[in-house]
Amino acid sequence: MTSVPSVRGWSRTLRVLAWTCAFALSHGVCTAVPAADAGAYPVRPIRLLVPFPPGGGADTLSRIVTPKLSAALGQQWVIDNRGGAAGNIATETVAKAAPDGYTLLLDFSTALTVNPSLYKLPFDVIKDLQPIALLAGAQYMLVVHPSVKADNIKEFIELVKANPGKLNYASAGVGSPLHLAAELFKYRGGLNIVHVPYKGGGPAAAAVLGGEAQVLFGSFASSYPHVKSGRLKGLAVTGLKRSPVAPEIPTIAESAFRGFDVSSWYGLSAPAKTPDNIITLLSTEALKVLQLPDVQEALSRQGLDVTPKGPREFAGQIRNETDTWAKLIKAAGIHAD
């Protein structure tokens, strides 16, 4: 009958094994054992950090997509809302998390591509995060108060040039997508429109509806109903293609400034150095989920367009947009509050 070694015996054995493996590693005889078996992934719930409070667009999108991913991967996805600091709190948490695929980030465009030029961040978006997949996006609509004597984008540009500094545009705050869309528009046209920041997109839209400001780059969800009712005039949209929701409204790119493209988007990222097979699995399943008719319908109801991209293409978009906004922020002298 084989006897069970004593605790002291096990301790001595473990010390000998540790010394032996250390010696072998130093002489190239054996290789280190991986910290986790990535091939078995996932074996426990996955935490998704959302950089905004519950109830907003990012939270809604996460609750549309994660149940499908849970079913596909056989593990629960836990949504962790970490709002604050313009998305930097959630982004930093994921950037510094273990690269094991169990802590992921729901990316928001400005948090990844704008914040590096506005804040001194304790992490590097490019170096510390690994893109997984681009999920969905939404372009904006340039709207004006009915008192503005312009019915299309060309007339509006002529009006602004003839009246420099006399029109105000509302935004959701410094560094917000609404602010940056307007600043890029001003920069491309050499236009002088005065910025009036508000505490959120709702107050900014209310200011234009009330005539307190005359111009707004607003979301489709908040702007288009007022365009249809006649309370606002829709002059152009900010994407490269016309929106299927409002095909009668032209793009800025086709009407004024070639290549003009501003939209917000959401995606998935993991900490850098997450194993390739985990990134591939997550990307593959996320892109499959985006093809489901009920998911597409649910996203459309939120004013979002499905914009699927894999890790490499998504990473390229992040780099390109980061460079674009860095140049604009410097040229326009934009500073965070």
Backbone torsions as a table, in degrees:
resi	resn	phi	psi	omega
1	MET	NA	131.1	-178.1
2	THR	-80.7	129.0	-179.6
3	SER	-81.5	151.6	177.8
4	VAL	-85.0	126.1	-178.9
5	PRO	-61.5	148.6	177.3
6	SER	-73.0	165.1	176.6
7	VAL	-57.9	-41.4	179.4
8	ARG	-63.5	-38.3	179.4
9	GLY	-65.4	-41.4	177.7
10	TRP	-62.4	-41.1	-179.4
11	SER	-61.4	-43.5	179.8
12	ARG	-64.8	-41.2	-179.9
13	THR	-63.1	-44.2	179.9
14	LEU	-62.7	-37.6	178.5
15	ARG	-65.0	-40.1	179.7
16	VAL	-66.0	-43.5	179.0
17	LEU	-63.1	-42.4	179.7
18	ALA	-61.9	-44.1	-179.8
19	TRP	-64.6	-41.4	-178.5
20	THR	-63.3	-44.3	-179.0
21	CYS	-67.4	-38.0	178.3
22	ALA	-62.1	-42.8	179.0
23	PHE	-63.1	-43.7	-178.0
24	ALA	-65.5	-40.4	178.6
25	LEU	-61.4	-41.8	-178.0
26	SER	-66.4	-21.8	179.8
27	HIS	-106.6	11.2	175.7
28	GLY	70.5	22.0	-176.5
29	VAL	-84.5	-36.2	-179.8
30	CYS	-132.7	168.2	-179.5
31	THR	-113.3	157.7	-179.0
32	ALA	-68.8	148.6	177.1
33	VAL	-82.7	132.3	-179.9
34	PRO	-59.7	149.2	-178.5
35	ALA	-65.0	-32.1	179.2
36	ALA	-147.3	155.4	178.8
37	ASP	-85.7	95.0	-176.9
38	ALA	-62.9	-25.5	-178.9
39	GLY	-66.0	-23.1	-178.9
40	ALA	-90.0	-0.6	-176.2
41	TYR	-62.9	139.6	-6.8
42	PRO	-95.3	146.8	179.5
43	VAL	-116.5	1.5	176.8
44	ARG	-151.2	169.6	-177.7
45	PRO	-58.1	148.7	179.4
46	ILE	-104.2	130.9	-179.3
47	ARG	-98.0	125.7	178.8
48	LEU	-110.6	113.6	178.1
49	LEU	-84.4	127.0	178.9
50	VAL	-109.8	123.5	-171.1
51	PRO	-80.7	23.2	179.2
52	PHE	-142.7	159.4	178.6
53	PRO	-65.4	166.2	177.3
54	PRO	-62.0	149.1	174.2
55	GLY	99.9	-17.9	-179.8
56	GLY	-85.3	-175.3	-177.6
57	GLY	-62.6	-41.7	-179.4
58	ALA	-64.8	-42.7	179.7
59	ASP	-64.2	-42.7	179.9
60	THR	-61.8	-45.3	179.1
61	LEU	-60.1	-43.9	-178.3
62	SER	-61.2	-34.7	-178.3
63	ARG	-80.6	-14.1	172.5
64	ILE	-81.3	-40.9	-171.4
65	VAL	-87.3	-40.2	-171.0
66	THR	-64.4	-35.5	177.0
67	PRO	-60.7	-35.5	178.1
68	LYS	-68.9	-39.8	177.8
69	LEU	-68.1	-35.8	176.7
70	SER	-61.0	-43.7	179.9
71	ALA	-66.7	-38.4	-177.6
72	ALA	-70.3	-36.9	-174.6
73	LEU	-99.9	-9.1	177.2
74	GLY	74.8	19.1	177.3
75	GLN	-139.5	147.3	179.1
76	GLN	-69.2	142.7	171.2
77	TRP	-105.2	122.1	-178.0
78	VAL	-101.5	121.4	-179.7
79	ILE	-85.7	125.6	-178.8
80	ASP	-118.8	99.3	-179.2
81	ASN	-76.3	115.5	-179.8
82	ARG	-123.7	72.4	-180.0
83	GLY	-74.6	166.6	176.0
84	GLY	114.0	154.0	176.9
85	ALA	55.9	39.4	176.7
86	ALA	57.1	31.2	179.4
87	GLY	92.1	-4.5	-174.5
88	ASN	-71.6	-28.5	-178.6
89	ILE	-65.1	-50.3	179.6
90	ALA	-64.9	-41.2	-177.9
91	THR	-63.9	-43.4	179.2
92	GLU	-64.0	-40.4	-179.3
93	THR	-57.9	-44.9	-179.3
94	VAL	-73.2	-39.5	-179.5
95	ALA	-59.2	-30.1	-177.4
96	LYS	-103.2	6.2	-179.3
97	ALA	-79.9	164.6	176.5
98	ALA	-63.3	135.8	-178.4
99	PRO	-81.9	61.7	-175.9
100	ASP	-116.2	3.6	177.7
101	GLY	85.5	3.9	-177.6
102	TYR	-104.3	-2.6	173.7
103	THR	-131.1	111.2	-175.3
104	LEU	-123.0	166.1	-177.6
105	LEU	-121.8	134.7	166.6
106	LEU	-85.6	105.1	-176.0
107	ASP	-69.6	145.5	167.6
108	PHE	-123.9	138.8	-169.2
109	SER	-51.8	-51.5	-174.7
110	THR	-68.4	-33.1	-179.6
111	ALA	-61.7	-34.2	-177.9
112	LEU	-92.1	-33.9	-171.1
113	THR	-107.5	-19.3	-178.4
114	VAL	-104.9	-45.5	-175.1
115	ASN	-55.3	-35.2	178.5
116	PRO	-58.8	-24.2	179.5
117	SER	-94.7	-9.9	-177.9
118	LEU	-106.3	-24.8	-174.4
119	TYR	-129.3	156.7	170.4
120	LYS	-88.5	102.0	-173.0
121	LEU	-93.9	143.1	177.2
122	PRO	-84.1	21.7	178.2
123	PHE	-153.5	166.0	179.2
124	ASP	-117.7	116.7	-176.5
125	VAL	-56.4	-44.1	-176.3
126	ILE	-71.0	-42.2	-174.8
127	LYS	-84.8	-28.9	-171.3
128	ASP	-102.9	-4.1	178.2
129	LEU	-125.6	147.8	177.3
130	GLN	-116.5	110.8	177.8
131	PRO	-61.1	141.4	178.1
132	ILE	-108.3	-56.0	-178.5
133	ALA	-162.4	142.3	169.5
134	LEU	-86.1	132.6	-173.3
135	LEU	-103.1	-60.1	-173.0
136	ALA	-153.5	160.2	-179.9
137	GLY	-150.4	171.6	178.8
138	ALA	-149.6	132.7	175.1
139	GLN	-87.2	175.6	-177.9
140	TYR	-113.1	170.6	179.9
141	MET	-125.4	129.9	174.5
142	LEU	-83.2	114.2	-179.5
143	VAL	-123.5	154.4	178.7
144	VAL	-135.3	158.4	175.6
145	HIS	-66.4	146.3	-178.8
146	PRO	-57.3	-19.7	179.8
147	SER	-72.8	-16.7	179.6
148	VAL	-72.5	124.2	-173.7
149	LYS	-85.1	66.1	176.4
150	ALA	-153.6	131.9	-178.2
151	ASP	-110.5	-2.0	176.1
152	ASN	-152.0	173.8	-172.1
153	ILE	-67.3	-36.1	179.6
154	LYS	-66.6	-42.8	176.7
155	GLU	-62.9	-36.8	180.0
156	PHE	-65.8	-43.8	179.4
157	ILE	-62.5	-42.4	178.1
158	GLU	-62.8	-39.9	179.3
159	LEU	-63.6	-44.5	-179.7
160	VAL	-63.9	-43.2	-179.6
161	LYS	-64.5	-31.4	179.5
162	ALA	-81.2	-15.7	-178.2
163	ASN	-135.0	63.3	-176.8
164	PRO	-61.5	132.1	176.1
165	GLY	77.4	5.0	-176.8
166	LYS	-98.1	-13.8	176.8
167	LEU	-106.1	144.7	178.1
168	ASN	-111.0	144.2	171.4
169	TYR	-118.9	138.1	179.7
170	ALA	-91.8	148.2	175.1
171	SER	-141.1	170.8	178.9
172	ALA	-85.1	11.3	179.0
173	GLY	124.0	163.2	-178.7
174	VAL	-61.8	129.5	178.7
175	GLY	85.6	-4.0	178.5
176	SER	-73.9	159.6	178.1
177	PRO	-56.8	-37.2	180.0
178	LEU	-64.3	-38.3	178.1
179	HIS	-66.4	-48.5	-174.9
180	LEU	-69.5	-34.5	176.7
181	ALA	-61.5	-43.8	179.5
182	ALA	-66.8	-40.0	-179.1
183	GLU	-67.4	-37.1	177.1
184	LEU	-66.6	-39.8	177.0
185	PHE	-60.9	-45.9	177.9
186	LYS	-61.6	-43.7	-177.1
187	TYR	-63.8	-44.7	-178.3
188	ARG	-66.0	-31.6	-176.6
189	GLY	-102.6	-2.1	-175.7
190	GLY	60.5	44.0	-172.5
191	LEU	-103.2	152.1	178.9
192	ASN	-115.9	96.6	174.9
193	ILE	-124.8	133.0	-172.9
194	VAL	-82.2	131.7	-179.8
195	HIS	-84.1	130.0	174.1
196	VAL	-124.4	101.6	-178.0
197	PRO	-79.1	142.3	175.9
198	TYR	-122.9	170.6	-178.4
199	LYS	-91.9	67.6	176.7
200	GLY	121.0	162.3	-178.4
201	GLY	-68.5	-33.9	178.9
202	GLY	-61.2	-53.3	177.6
203	PRO	-61.3	-34.1	178.8
204	ALA	-65.4	-44.2	178.7
205	ALA	-64.4	-40.1	179.3
206	ALA	-62.8	-35.5	-179.9
207	ALA	-64.3	-40.1	179.7
208	VAL	-74.1	-38.4	177.0
209	LEU	-61.0	-35.2	-179.2
210	GLY	-87.5	-2.5	179.4
211	GLY	81.7	6.2	177.6
212	GLU	-67.9	-36.7	169.4
213	ALA	-125.8	161.2	-174.0
214	GLN	-107.6	-17.4	-170.3
215	VAL	-131.9	145.2	178.1
216	LEU	-153.0	135.5	163.9
217	PHE	-95.9	99.5	-173.1
218	GLY	-113.0	166.5	175.8
219	SER	-72.3	156.8	177.3
220	PHE	-61.1	-42.4	-175.6
221	ALA	-59.3	-38.0	-176.9
222	SER	-92.4	-20.5	-172.7
223	SER	-101.9	-44.3	-170.3
224	TYR	-62.8	-38.3	176.5
225	PRO	-57.7	-35.5	179.2
226	HIS	-74.7	-28.0	175.1
227	VAL	-68.3	-44.2	179.9
228	LYS	-65.4	-31.4	-180.0
229	SER	-83.4	-11.5	179.7
230	GLY	90.5	2.7	-179.7
231	ARG	-79.1	-19.1	174.3
232	LEU	-136.2	158.4	173.6
233	LYS	-107.3	126.7	177.9
234	GLY	-92.7	116.8	-175.4
235	LEU	-97.0	-36.2	-176.4
236	ALA	-166.9	163.0	173.1
237	VAL	-114.2	161.5	-167.5
238	THR	-99.1	-0.6	179.0
239	GLY	-87.5	176.1	178.1
240	LEU	-76.9	-23.0	179.3
241	LYS	-122.2	151.4	176.2
242	ARG	-62.7	148.4	180.0
243	SER	-77.5	135.6	175.5
244	PRO	-64.0	-20.5	177.9
245	VAL	-73.5	-34.4	-177.9
246	ALA	-137.3	66.7	-174.4
247	PRO	-65.7	-15.6	-179.6
248	GLU	-78.1	-13.9	-178.2
249	ILE	-96.8	122.1	-175.9
250	PRO	-73.4	167.7	175.7
251	THR	-89.5	155.9	173.3
252	ILE	-64.0	-34.8	-178.5
253	ALA	-61.8	-39.8	-177.9
254	GLU	-83.4	-22.7	-172.5
255	SER	-102.0	-23.6	-173.2
256	ALA	-143.7	-61.3	-172.2
257	PHE	-120.6	107.2	-177.5
258	ARG	-57.5	136.1	177.5
259	GLY	80.9	-0.3	179.5
260	PHE	-63.0	124.7	-176.1
261	ASP	-152.8	108.9	177.2
262	VAL	-132.3	124.8	176.3
263	SER	-152.4	159.5	171.5
264	SER	-97.6	154.2	-179.7
265	TRP	-150.2	162.5	178.0
266	TYR	-126.5	144.1	178.2
267	GLY	-149.9	-170.8	177.4
268	LEU	-122.7	136.9	174.2
269	SER	-137.3	159.7	178.1
270	ALA	-126.9	165.6	173.1
271	PRO	-60.0	147.1	175.8
272	ALA	-57.4	152.5	179.8
273	LYS	74.1	9.9	170.9
274	THR	-64.1	134.3	-176.4
275	PRO	-52.0	141.4	-176.7
276	ASP	-57.4	-38.3	-176.9
277	ASN	-67.6	-29.7	176.5
278	ILE	-71.4	-44.3	177.8
279	ILE	-59.8	-44.0	-179.5
280	THR	-63.2	-43.9	179.6
281	LEU	-62.1	-48.4	-178.3
282	LEU	-63.7	-41.5	-179.9
283	SER	-64.8	-45.7	-178.9
284	THR	-59.6	-46.6	-178.1
285	GLU	-70.2	-37.3	178.8
286	ALA	-63.7	-43.1	-179.7
287	LEU	-68.0	-31.9	174.9
288	LYS	-66.0	-43.0	-179.9
289	VAL	-59.3	-38.5	-178.5
290	LEU	-66.2	-17.5	179.7
291	GLN	-87.5	-7.6	-178.5
292	LEU	-72.3	129.3	-177.1
293	PRO	-56.1	-40.3	-178.1
294	ASP	-68.9	-32.2	176.4
295	VAL	-69.1	-44.8	178.7
296	GLN	-61.4	-40.4	178.8
297	GLU	-65.9	-42.4	180.0
298	ALA	-64.6	-40.8	178.4
299	LEU	-67.1	-38.7	179.3
300	SER	-61.8	-37.7	178.5
301	ARG	-63.9	-23.2	177.3
302	GLN	-90.9	6.2	-179.1
303	GLY	77.1	21.1	-177.6
304	LEU	-107.7	141.7	174.5
305	ASP	-101.6	136.1	175.8
306	VAL	-70.0	124.8	-177.5
307	THR	-132.2	66.8	-172.3
308	PRO	-69.6	129.2	173.4
309	LYS	-142.6	143.7	177.7
310	GLY	-81.9	-178.5	-173.3
311	PRO	-56.0	-47.5	-175.2
312	ARG	-67.5	-46.7	-179.1
313	GLU	-66.1	-39.4	178.2
314	PHE	-64.1	-42.0	178.6
315	ALA	-61.9	-40.9	178.4
316	GLY	-62.9	-39.3	178.8
317	GLN	-64.6	-41.4	179.0
318	ILE	-60.7	-45.6	179.9
319	ARG	-62.9	-45.0	-178.2
320	ASN	-63.6	-45.0	-178.7
321	GLU	-69.0	-35.3	177.4
322	THR	-60.4	-43.4	178.3
323	ASP	-64.5	-42.7	-179.4
324	THR	-60.6	-48.4	-177.5
325	TRP	-71.1	-33.0	177.9
326	ALA	-61.4	-43.0	179.3
327	LYS	-66.0	-42.2	-179.5
328	LEU	-66.8	-44.7	-178.5
329	ILE	-60.7	-40.2	178.5
330	LYS	-68.7	-45.6	-178.0
331	ALA	-65.0	-37.9	-177.1
332	ALA	-87.8	-6.2	-179.9
333	GLY	64.9	37.6	-178.0
334	ILE	-81.0	133.9	178.7
335	HIS	-129.8	142.8	177.5
336	ALA	-68.2	150.2	178.2
337	ASP	-65.6	NA	NA
